């Protein structure tokens, strides 16, 4: 079982490029991949997304890719002459305005600070060279990410199993306590009838009929059976190697429905309190499931 949150990093160098990849993933109902990389290599995004989606099925993955020319490459510094001349022309125009009182000068520091004026010439680097550097770095980053997601998934599984055991214990108690609810109702009803002066025996047909109707209304046998089935399925999904987050979330809804039904049938303070306890633990499980792929 994997968590949807994690971080990974990978790096790979070729004769012309060094690629560094950082990956971070957070919760999302669907799979989403956001690629951040130099615009010149944007045509590689489709292949990078495809590789990432082979690893993840849920969650938002942010992929930050940085490329650096290696020492062996023939990169060199270049200045955008047209931008520098255009800036110089604008400065001269401002100085020439009558009564402006301006005497501006273009310095080397101004040129350095001007956006996109100084660039690295990477004529020897093409898309295929970038692909050769990026893909191994991305694969290493994905392996690192999935290891972290797997480790986090194990912690989530341990916590969920502990809380699932609490739910099973609560359901067992409800099953064992349910018959006493009918007995208490019978005794209470008989006591009230006696207090009114009616001498009715416990075997009286009318009393037995009333108790039978009550017993049918508060019978939770079906709900307990379905809870047992859901618990078994829940454990089965937790042991799957493929993503099961959606299935587990659905089972949480079904478990909540059964506990709600038991609560509405309870007619007993003790049973109602255990239903509240079970729903509290179930909500904690559901919060954890939101992190499961």
N, C-alpha and C positions, 0 to 999 in steps of 0.2 A: 504494500500500500504506500502511495506517495502523497506527500503534502503538496499543495499548490504554491507554497512560498519557498524561495531558495535563492542562492547566489552562486555563480560560477565564473571562472576566469580561465582563458587560454591564450597561448602565444605561439607563434610560428614565424620563422625567418627563412627567407630565400636569398638568393644572390642580389636581388634588387629591392626587396621589401621586407619589412617587419610588421606583422599583423598582431594586434592585441585586441582581444575580445572580452568584454565584460557582460555577463547575463544576470538579470534579476527578474524574478517572477512573483506575482501577487495573485490574490484570489479573483477569479472571474467565472461566471457560469459557463461561458464558452471559451474556446481557445482563441487567443489573439496574440499576434507577434508584431512588435513595433521595432523597426530597424533604424538605427541612427548610424550613418556612415558618410564618408565624403561623397558629394553629389556626383563626382566624375565616375563613380563605380556603382551608381544606383541600379543599373541593369542587372546586377547580381542579386538584388533583393529577393526576387522570386525564388531563386535556387536556395538562398539562405533560409527563407521562410519554410520552404518545403522540408529542408533538413531538420529544422527545429520542430515542425509539426509531426515528424516521425517519432519524436521523443515525448511530446506533451499532447494531451487531449483536452485539458481544461487549464485556465489561468491566463493571465496577461504576462507575456514575456517581453521584456525590453532588452534589445540587443545593441550594445554600443561597440562600434568597431573603429579602431584607430589604426591608421597606416603611417609608417615611417620609412623613409628611404634608408636602406642599409649602407654601411660604409663602402661597400663594393660597387654601389650604383654610381652612375655618372651624372647625378643630379647637380645642378648649379643654381646660383642665385640669379633671379631676373627681376628687373624693374619695369613696371608698366609705364613706358615713356609717355604715351598719350595722356594718361591721367595726370602725370606730373606737369606736362606742358599746359593742360587745361586748367590745373590749379594755379599755375604761374600767371596765366592769362587773366584769370578772374581777379587775382591780387592786383595786377597792373591796372585793371579796369577800375577797381575801387580807389586806387591811389590817384587815378586821373579825374575822378569826379570833382567838380569845382566845389570849393569851400568844404571839402570833406576833412581836410587836415590830416589825412591818413598817410603814413609812410611805412607801409607793410613790406616785409621781406620774407621770402620763402627760404627756410633753413633745412638742413639735413634732418633735424629732429622732426620738423613738420612732415617731411616726406615719409619718414618711418612710421609716424602715427596715423597717416592717412590710410583708410581701409583698402586692402587688396592691392596696394601699390607694389609691395615686395612679395614675390612668389618664388617657389622652388620649381625649377624646370625638371619635369619627370618624363621626358620624351621617350626614354627607354622602357618605361613601365606601361603596360597595356592591360586590358581587362583580364586576359588569361593569366598574366603574371599576378594580378591581384587575386584572382580566384585561387591560384596555386598557394598563395600565402594565407588567405582568409579561411578557406575550408578546413584545413587541419587545426587552425586555432579555434574555430567555431566548434569542431568536434570535441576538442579537449575541454572547451568551456562547457559544452552540453554534458559531457561525462561528469565534470565537477558539479554542475548544477543538479543533475539527477542523483548523485550520491548524497548531496545535502538534502534534497527533497525526500529521498528514501529514508535517511536517518530521522528526519523530522516526522515522516510517516509512521515509523516504528514507535516513536513517543506518543503520537496521537492514538495509535492502535492500543497501546498499553492502557492509556487513560480511558479510552472508550470501553475496553473490555472490563475494567474495574467497575465502571458505572453501569454497564450492562448486567453485571452480576448482581448489583444492587437492585436493578429493575426485576430481575428474575426472583430475587428473594422477596421483594414486595408482592409480586404476583403469587408466589407460593403462599405467603401469609394471607392474601385476600381469598385464595381458594379454600384454605383451611378455616378461615374465620367466617366465611359466608353462611354456612349452616346455622351458626349460633345466632345470626340476625333473625332468622325465622323463629327460632326457639324463644328468643327474647320478645319478639312481637306477640307470639302466642301467650306467653306468661303475662305480658303487660295487658293484653286484651282481656284475658280471663280475670285478671285482678280488677280491671275497671268495671267489668260486668258484675263481679261480686260486690264491689263497693256500691253499686246502684241498687243492690238488694236482689239481683237476679241470680238464682242458684242454678248455674249452668255447668254441667260436667265437661271436662276437657274432651270427652269423646262425643259431645253433642254434634250432630250433623251440621247445624248452622255455623257453629264455631269452626269446625273443620273446613267448611267451604270457604269461610272468610280467610282462614290461614292459608288455604291452598291458593286463593287468588293473590294474596300478598306474596307468597313464595314464588309464584310464576313471574310476578312483576319485578322482583329483585334477584331473580336467577342470573348469575354471571358465568355460568359454565361455558357458554359459547365464547364469551370474550376471553376467558382464561385459556381456552383451547387455541384460539387465534393468536393470543399473545405468545404462547409456547411455540407456535409455528413461526411467528415473526422473529423470535429470539434465535431459533435455529438458522433461519435464513440470514439473519444479521451476522452471525458468526461465520457463516459460509462466505458471505461477501467480503468480510474483513480478511479472509485468507486468500482471496483471489489475487493473482499477479497482475491482471489488467485493471484499469481504472474502474472504481465502483462507487464513486462519490454520489452520482445521481441516484443510483439504486438505494444506497444507504439513506439518502435524504427522503426518498419515497417511503422507506420502511419507518423512518421516524414519524412521518405523517400518519401512517397506519397504526403505529403503537399509540400515538397521542389520541387517535380516534377511539381505540379500545379502552384506554384509561378514562376518557371522557364518558363513555357509555357506562362503565362500571361506576363512576362517580355519580351519574344521574340515577342509577339504580340502587345506590348504596343504602339509603334509609338507615344509616348507622354512622355515628360520629367517628368511631375507631376506623372503620373502613374508609370513610371520607378522608381522614387524615393521612392514611397510607397512600391513597390516590394522589393527594397533594405532594407527598414526598416523592412518589414515582414520577410525576410530571415535572418536578423540579430537577431531578436527575436527567430526565429525558431532554429537557431544554439544554442542559449542559452538554449532553451528547450531540444534540443538534448543532450547537455552536461549534463544536469541534469538527463535525462533518462538513461544515462550510469551508474548512481548510483542506479537505481531502479531494484529490484529483478524481 
